[in-house]
Every structure is written in C-alpha cells, then in structure tokens.
C-alpha cells in the first residue's frame, strides 16, 4: 500500500493539561469532572471561525489539549495579524478560566514542523511541546520555548504586519516572565490586567485566584509533590501583587489579595523579574 503524500507545516504548537488530574478523578464525582472537562474544552479549543480562517486545529484527549496554528495559511500570508501574540493571549484566558475554577494548567508552547488533519496530528513540534509540558513546566505554568522568541525576530508571519519587530518582541515580553530556573512562561495573572475592561474587575480576578490557590493549599497536609506545585502558584500570585504595586497600582491590593501560605508548607521558590533588555 502506497502511503499518502503529506507534508509538515511550520506551526505554533501549544500542549497543555490539567495539573493533578489523577487526584481530581480520585476525589471528585463524575458529574463534577464532566463539568470541569467541558470548561477545559471551551477555554482551550480553537474557535470554529479561527480554525476556518487560519486553517488551525485543536485536539482534546482526556485532560490534554493540543493547538496547532500554521504560519502559512492564506489568511495569515495576506494579512499577518500577529498569530504568536494571539496564541499567548488565548493561553492567558484559558489559564485564568481554569484557575477561577480552582484548577491549574501546565503546558508548553513551541514552534516547528507538524502535520494534522481532522483526526490526526504528529510531528517534531508536537513531541517537543509535550516534552516542555511533561519535563520542563513542572509547576502550574505554560512554558515558552526560547526558539519561539527567536523565531519572532526573523519570521514576519508571526507578527502583525504593521508592527516593527522590536515593538512586537517588547509586547510579547510583557506577556512572559522568566522564572528562577531561567524558564520563560506565560505570565497570565499579570497579563490579565490588560485584558479586563475596568480596574475593579482585576481585583475580583485576583480574589478568585487567591481563593482557588488557598483552597488547593488547604487540601494539602504535608509538603508533597502536589503541595510544592500549588505552593509555586501561591508564590507566583503574591509576586504578581508586588509587581502590580511596584508599577504604580493601588497598594491596598496587597493586603486584600495576598495568598496566605500555611506554615507547614513554607518553602523557598523565588522567582525573578524578566529582563527588560
């Protein structure tokens, strides 16, 4: 049998899953899990309109979602809209929606060769995105392959056609943060400040995220593998507050929205600000 003639396309590939899904399955009722999975699908999938216009696809299997965004769609070649920026914003919204339900995402974003159809997906970029999620992310963060930022500097189809490369890179870095281990990840909680319609809504968002993290911390009785990951989320939340105030935000948010970490779970997981250069 002659194999079909297919070719890889250069794509942005995002792979993310629900952190601690085994624990969720073991502790929650089937109806709760089904509701959570419905939300996960809605927040993580590529819309029908985007799929049609930009020839993109998303796939869900169990607690995992893969998103494939080709650079070479006819629409993107005619009018480059900044698909990298929009992909990261999609991840920001997915992470926020799930965190507001007390559930946290972990994943990876890369660029490279991939093939997909309505029912099939494979390729080196998909494997690498999975490796970023499973081996690098560790904590509830969606890590970004440094190759993505480097590609933005030389591939016009990743940026909006009316933007200079330097402006697009600077805008991208506002959505990312470099962790203490040197890994770049989507700074979804800070990025949300620009996504809300009014400042008061950001306070509500911080409050929801705080309650989600504190609830997750209350379920941990000792410093185990899951607790370390939730503790990372708590430290990340509090450092976003510090950054918000340092940038001129209302200092009252510190007291209102800071996550309280149980003494039994105190650890040392510092994070660094991303470089400005």
N, C-alpha and C positions, 0 to 999 in steps of 0.2 A: 504494500500500500504506500503510495507516494504521500509524504507529509505535506500539509497545507503550506502555502507560501505566506509567511507572516514576517513582520519586521518590528524591531523595537522602535519606540518613540522616546524622545527625551522628555522626561516628565518630572514635575514635582510630586513626590510620593510622601504621604503622611500615614503613619501607622500608630494608632493609639488604642488603649484598652482601659478597662475599669480596674483600678488598683484594689487588690484584696477581694476579687470576685468569688473565690472559693469560700472565703469567710462569709460573704453575703449569702451564697447559696445554702451554706450550712445553718445559718441563723435566721433567715427570713422566710416568710411564707411564699408559696409560688405566685400568688397574686401580686405581692409587693415586688417580687423580682421581675415579673412580666411588665409591671408599670414602669419600673426603672429602665428596662431594656427598650421600651417604647420611647422613653425620653432620650435615651442614649442614641437611638437610631435617628430621631428627629433632629437632634443637635449636631450629630456628626456626619450625616449624609450630605451629599452634594445635591442641590435642588434640581428639579427636573429642567428648569429653564437654563441653569448653568451647564448642566450635562448636555443639553441640546446645542446651545450656542458655542460652547468651548470644547465640546467632544470629551468632556470629563466623565469620570465614573467613580462611584463609591461602592464598597462591598462591606457587608456586615456578616460576621460569623461568630456566634456565641457573643463574648464580651469584647470583640475586636472590631475595629473599623479601619479600612484602608481606603484612602482617597488618592486617585490618580488624576493629575492635571497636566495635560500635554502642553508644551510650549508652542507647537507648530500648528495649532488649529487655524483654520482660515480666518475666524473672527479675531484671534489674537494677532495674527500676522497683519491683518488690515488695520486694526486699531488696538495696539497694545494698551491694556488697561491697568497693568501692574499686578499680574496674577500672583506674584510672591506675596506682596502686601496683603492682598485679599485672602490668600490661603492662611496666613498667620492670623488675620482678624477672625476668620472662621474658627480657628483653634481657640482663640481668646473666648469667643462666645460659647463654644462647646464646653470648655473648662469651667466657665462661670456657671452655666446652667447646671452642670452636674454637681459642682461644689455646693450650689444652693440647695441641692437635694441630699447633701451630706455624703456625696460620692466624689472620688477624686480620679483624675485621668493621669495616665503615664504614657509617653509615646516618643516618637522621633519623626523628624522631617528631613528629607534629603532630596537630592536631585540626581537623575541618571537615567539609564535605559530601562524601559519596562514595556511589557505588552499586556493588553487587556482587551476583552470582548465583553459581551453582555453577561457571560457566565464564567470567564476565565481571566486570571491575572497571574503574571510571573515576571521575573527579570531581576538583574543585579540590584536595581534601585529598591525594589520591594524587599529583597533579602537584607539590604543594608538598613532600611528603615526599621525592619523588625529587630535587627541586632541593636540599633540605637535604643529601641524601647526596652528590650529584654536584658541588655548587658550594661548600658550606659546610664539610662534615665534613673533607675533605682527608686528614686523618690517620686512623689506625685508632680512630675514636671514633664513637659513635652520639649525634648532637647532638639536643637537645631544643628545640623551638620555644618561645620565651618565651610565646607565646599559650596553651600547654598549662598553664603555671603560673597564668596569669591566669584561665583558664577554671576551674581547680580552685577558685578563690576565690569563684566565683559560680554554679557548676553542681553541685548536690548529687548528681547521678547519677555524678559522677566519684569521689566519696569514699565511704568506709564510712559507713553511716547513723548509727552510734553515735559517730562522731568529730566533734569540733569542727573547723571549717575551719582554724583556726590550728594545731591539732595535726597535721592531715593535711598542711598545707603544710610544717611543720617536719620531718615524717617524710619527705616527698618530697625535701626539700633535702639530707637525709642520703645520698640515693642519687645526687645530682648533684654536679658540680664545674664551676666556671667557669674556662675556660682563659685564657691570657694575651691572646687576641684577643677576650675578652668572651663567647665562645660557651659555653653550657651543654651538658654532655654527661653520659652515664651513667657514673658512677664505679664501674665494675663490679668492679675489683680491691679497692677499699676496701669496697664493699658486700658482697663475698663473706665478709667477716669475720663478719657476722651470719647468713650462710646455712650455714656449716659447723656440724657437730654438736659438735665439740670443738676447742680452740685448736690442737692439734698438726696437725690437718688443714689449717688455714690456712697453716702453714709448708710443708706439702707442696704446697699450691696455689701459693704464692709461688715455690717451687723449680721447679715445672713451667713457670710463666710465665716465670721468669728464663731457663731453658734454651731455651724457644721463642724468646724475643727474641734471646738471644745467638747461637743458630743462624742466625736470619734476618740478624743483623748480619754473621756470618762469611761469608755468601754475597755480601756487597756489597764490592767492591774500591775503590770511589770514592764520593764524595758525590753520588749521582744522585738522581732523583726518588723512587725506591723507598727508597733509603737514608734519606732525610730522614723519610719516613713511619715507618720502623722505628725510627729514632733518637727520634722522638717517643714511641713505645711504651716505649723504654728509659728516657727521662727520666720519663715518667709512672710507670712501675714504681718507680723509685728514690724519687720524691717520695711515693708511697703508703707506702713504707717509713718515710720521715722522719715522715710524719703519724702512722703507727701508733705509733712510739716517742714522739712528742710527746703522744699521747693516753694514754700510760702503758703501752704494750706493751713487751715484752722487748727491750732494745737489742741483744741478740745477733743479732737477725734482720737487722740492718743488714749485718754482715759476711758472714753466710751467704748472703743472698739478693739482695744488690745486683748489678745488671747491670753488667758491665764493658764500657765503650764503647771500641772501637778508636781509637787516637789519630788515625788517618786520617779518622775520621768525626765528630770532635768538632765540635759546632755549638752554637748558643745558642737553645734552645727552652724558655724558662722557663714555668712555669705558676703560677697564683695559687690560693690557697685561696678557696673560695666565701665570700661574705659571710655573716655569721651573722644579720644582721637581715632 
